[in-house]
Amino acid sequence: MNKPAHVFWTATVGLVVFATPYLAMRSASAWHQGYTWAEMDWNRNGVTSPVEFLSASDIGRRRVTSGSVVCTEYYAYKDGDAVRLDCPR
């Protein structure tokens, strides 16, 4: 095998070896958050994408009061900033 092909295949195998466990851990973490598929539609476009699913592992949920209404706020673990606020109508 020539050198460029060897480098290509070594890099490809290395990427798969490291990316697969990482994606598996992120997926398991997102799944264990307990969100429904509809809740994980963070940008509210009607579709939960794979990226939104994986993002769920970094998003928490808390109850907040807005006026006299109890709402659900989804926030980023990294900084506590709100990702979305859901209030009953």
Sequence and secondary structure as in RCSB ss.txt:
>XXXX:A:sequence
MNKPAHVFWTATVGLVVFATPYLAMRSASAWHQGYTWAEMDWNRNGVTSPVEFLSASDIGRRRVTSGSVVCTEYY
AYKDGDAVRLDCPR
>XXXX:A:secstr
  HHHHHHHHHHHHHHHHHHHHHHHHHHHHHHT   TTTT TT SS   HHHHHHGGGEEEEEEEETTEEEEEEE
ETTT  EEEEE   
